[in-house]
Amino acid sequence: MSSIAILPEEKTPGSGPVGGGDHTVKEGECVSFLAAKNNLQHDDIWNHPANAQLHSVRVNPNVLFPGDRITIRGIEQKVQDGDVDQQHVFELSSETVFLRMKVLERDKPLGGKPFTLDIEGAAPIQGTTKGDGTVEAEIPATASTGSLTVGDGAEIFQLQLKLGGLHPVATATGVQQRLQNLGFDCGPIDGKVGPRTRGAIRLFQGSVGLTIDGKLTPETRNKLKEQHGC
């Protein structure tokens, strides 16, 4: 069955690439990642005047779309006075980001369960999920992959993590990613809003009390973002 295109009334600002900087965002890149890779701080990029349009459309600096254009300014030189006959130590701070996710099984939070978080470039992090199934941890801003193991004994769940790869909810792939993460099977994350994605949208709409029409209304996008957490 052929895919169904986005309807005219479903189009929204930011459904395609935005911005006009010198760097084209690649899959998995976000502002925190780009800042860490270029030895900058998050605000050095996100609050740069040249990124004002990107800032206003995307809102969340860590949810960008491949193809977005962003300006990454160079490192500024800083002169520091000091005695020449003394040793001086200068530290370059490395940013970390805060990972927060909620683990559910058939809408039931996996609360109070032991977990192990293995993140690329970091030592394994162990802990216990909160009552609502939430896992929280500080991770390197440059990490792009990882895994999360929750539970013990015969009930162990393992999730493969793709960090920095969430697309804006204004995009078709961003809608599909959120539906899939919330347990509404929409098929491949391919940006094609076909019958399977429409069906997943209907199921989601019914679960949150929205009009069940399978359309990507502003209310549906906002509720998806709210339920997903970003």
C-alpha positions as CSV (number, residue, x, y, z in Angstrom):
1,M,0.0,0.0,0.0
2,S,1.4,3.4,-0.9
3,S,2.3,5.9,1.8
4,I,0.0,8.8,2.6
5,A,1.6,12.2,2.4
6,I,1.3,14.8,5.2
7,L,-2.0,16.6,4.7
8,P,-1.9,20.4,4.1
9,E,-3.5,21.2,7.5
10,E,-0.8,19.0,9.2
11,K,2.2,21.0,8.1
12,T,3.9,23.0,10.8
13,P,6.9,25.3,11.1
14,G,10.1,23.3,11.5
15,S,8.8,20.2,9.7
16,G,12.0,20.4,7.6
17,P,15.6,21.7,8.2
18,V,15.9,25.2,9.6
19,G,18.7,27.6,10.4
20,G,21.4,29.2,8.3
21,G,24.8,28.5,10.0
22,D,28.0,27.1,8.6
23,H,27.5,23.6,10.0
24,T,24.9,21.0,8.8
25,V,23.6,19.0,11.7
26,K,24.1,15.2,11.2
27,E,22.2,12.3,12.7
28,G,22.8,12.1,16.4
29,E,24.2,15.7,16.8
30,C,22.7,18.1,19.2
31,V,24.0,21.4,20.8
32,S,25.6,19.7,23.8
33,F,27.4,17.2,21.5
34,L,28.6,19.9,19.2
35,A,29.7,22.1,22.1
36,A,31.7,19.3,23.7
37,K,33.3,18.3,20.4
38,N,34.4,21.9,19.8
39,N,35.6,22.6,23.4
40,L,32.8,25.1,23.9
41,Q,30.1,25.6,26.4
42,H,26.5,24.9,25.5
43,D,25.5,28.6,25.6
44,D,28.3,29.6,23.3
45,I,26.4,27.9,20.5
46,W,22.8,28.0,21.5
47,N,22.8,31.7,22.4
48,H,24.9,32.8,19.5
49,P,23.0,35.6,17.6
50,A,23.5,33.8,14.3
51,N,21.4,30.9,15.7
52,A,18.4,33.0,16.7
53,Q,16.1,31.4,14.1
54,L,17.1,27.9,14.9
55,H,16.7,28.7,18.6
56,S,13.2,30.1,18.1
57,V,11.9,27.2,16.0
58,R,13.6,24.2,17.7
59,V,13.2,25.5,21.3
60,N,15.0,22.5,22.7
61,P,18.8,22.6,21.9
62,N,19.1,18.9,22.2
63,V,16.4,18.0,19.8
64,L,17.7,19.0,16.4
65,F,16.9,17.7,12.9
66,P,19.5,16.3,10.5
67,G,20.0,19.0,7.9
68,D,19.4,21.9,10.3
69,R,22.1,24.6,9.9
70,I,23.9,25.9,12.9
71,T,26.7,28.4,13.6
72,I,29.6,27.2,15.7
73,R,31.9,30.0,16.6
74,G,35.6,29.4,17.2
75,I,37.3,29.4,20.6
76,E,38.1,32.9,21.8
77,Q,41.6,33.7,23.1
78,K,41.9,34.8,26.7
79,V,44.9,36.6,28.2
80,Q,45.6,35.8,31.8
81,D,48.2,37.7,33.8
82,G,50.6,35.7,35.9
83,D,54.2,35.7,37.3
84,V,56.6,34.1,34.8
85,D,58.6,32.4,37.6
86,Q,55.6,30.4,38.9
87,Q,53.7,27.4,37.6
88,H,50.1,28.0,36.6
89,V,47.4,25.4,36.0
90,F,44.5,26.0,33.7
91,E,41.6,23.6,33.5
92,L,39.3,23.2,30.5
93,S,35.9,22.1,31.7
94,S,34.1,19.3,29.9
95,E,30.4,19.4,29.8
96,T,28.1,16.5,30.8
97,V,24.5,16.1,30.1
98,F,21.7,14.7,32.2
99,L,19.9,11.6,30.9
100,R,16.4,11.1,32.2
101,M,14.1,8.3,30.9
102,K,11.1,6.4,32.2
103,V,10.9,2.6,31.8
104,L,7.5,1.1,31.4
105,E,6.1,-2.4,30.7
106,R,2.6,-2.3,29.2
107,D,2.1,1.2,30.7
108,K,3.2,0.0,34.1
109,P,6.3,1.7,35.6
110,L,9.2,-0.5,36.5
111,G,9.8,1.2,39.8
112,G,12.3,0.1,42.5
113,K,14.2,-2.1,40.0
114,P,18.0,-2.4,39.9
115,F,19.5,-0.9,36.7
116,T,22.8,-0.8,34.9
117,L,23.5,2.0,32.5
118,D,26.3,1.4,30.0
119,I,27.2,4.6,28.1
120,E,29.8,5.0,25.4
121,G,32.9,6.6,26.9
122,A,31.9,6.2,30.6
123,A,32.1,3.7,33.4
124,P,28.9,1.6,34.0
125,I,26.4,3.4,36.2
126,Q,24.3,1.3,38.6
127,G,21.3,2.3,40.6
128,T,17.6,1.7,41.3
129,T,14.7,3.1,39.3
130,K,12.5,5.6,41.0
131,G,8.9,4.7,41.8
132,D,7.6,5.9,38.5
133,G,10.3,3.9,36.6
134,T,12.6,6.9,36.0
135,V,16.3,6.5,35.5
136,E,18.5,9.5,35.9
137,A,22.3,9.9,35.4
138,E,24.9,12.3,34.2
139,I,26.6,11.2,31.0
140,P,29.3,12.6,28.6
141,A,27.9,15.0,26.1
142,T,29.8,13.3,23.3
143,A,28.1,9.9,23.9
144,S,26.0,8.6,21.1
145,T,25.1,5.0,22.1
146,G,24.5,2.9,25.2
147,S,22.4,0.3,26.8
148,L,20.1,0.1,29.8
149,T,19.5,-3.1,31.7
150,V,16.6,-3.1,34.2
151,G,15.5,-5.8,36.6
152,D,17.0,-8.9,38.1
153,G,16.4,-12.7,38.1
154,A,14.1,-13.9,35.4
155,E,12.7,-10.5,34.7
156,I,15.4,-8.5,33.0
157,F,14.8,-5.9,30.3
158,Q,17.5,-4.5,28.1
159,L,17.2,-1.4,25.9
160,Q,19.6,-0.2,23.3
161,L,20.0,3.6,23.5
162,K,20.6,6.0,20.6
163,L,21.5,9.3,22.3
164,G,21.0,12.6,20.6
165,G,18.9,11.0,17.8
166,L,15.5,12.3,18.8
167,H,14.0,14.4,16.0
168,P,11.7,17.4,16.7
169,V,8.0,16.6,17.1
170,A,7.3,19.0,14.1
171,T,8.9,16.4,11.8
172,A,7.2,13.1,10.7
173,T,10.2,11.0,11.9
174,G,10.0,12.8,15.3
175,V,6.3,11.8,15.6
176,Q,7.1,8.2,14.7
177,Q,10.0,8.1,17.2
178,R,7.8,9.2,20.0
179,L,4.9,6.9,19.1
180,Q,7.4,4.0,19.0
181,N,9.0,4.9,22.3
182,L,5.5,5.1,23.9
183,G,4.6,1.7,22.7
184,F,2.5,2.5,19.7
185,D,3.9,0.5,16.8
186,C,4.1,2.7,13.7
187,G,6.5,0.5,11.7
188,P,9.8,1.8,10.3
189,I,11.0,5.3,11.3
190,D,11.0,6.5,7.7
191,G,9.1,9.8,7.7
192,K,6.3,8.2,5.6
193,V,2.9,8.8,7.3
194,G,1.2,5.8,5.9
195,P,-1.6,3.5,7.2
196,R,0.5,2.0,10.0
197,T,1.5,5.4,11.3
198,R,-2.0,6.7,11.1
199,G,-3.2,3.7,13.0
200,A,-0.6,4.3,15.8
201,I,-1.7,7.9,15.9
202,R,-5.3,6.8,16.4
203,L,-4.4,4.5,19.2
204,F,-2.4,7.2,20.9
205,Q,-5.2,9.8,20.5
206,G,-7.6,7.3,22.1
207,S,-5.3,6.7,25.0
208,V,-5.0,10.4,25.9
209,G,-8.6,11.5,25.2
210,L,-8.1,13.3,21.9
211,T,-10.3,13.2,18.9
212,I,-9.5,9.9,17.1
213,D,-8.9,11.0,13.5
214,G,-5.4,9.8,12.8
215,K,-4.3,13.3,11.9
216,L,-1.3,15.2,13.2
217,T,-3.2,18.1,14.7
218,P,-1.3,20.6,16.9
219,E,-3.1,19.0,19.9
220,T,-1.8,15.6,18.9
221,R,1.8,16.8,18.5
222,N,1.7,18.7,21.8
223,K,0.3,15.7,23.6
224,L,2.9,13.4,22.1
225,K,5.7,15.8,23.3
226,E,4.1,16.0,26.7
227,Q,3.7,12.3,27.2
228,H,7.2,11.6,25.8
229,G,8.8,14.2,28.0
230,C,10.4,16.2,25.2
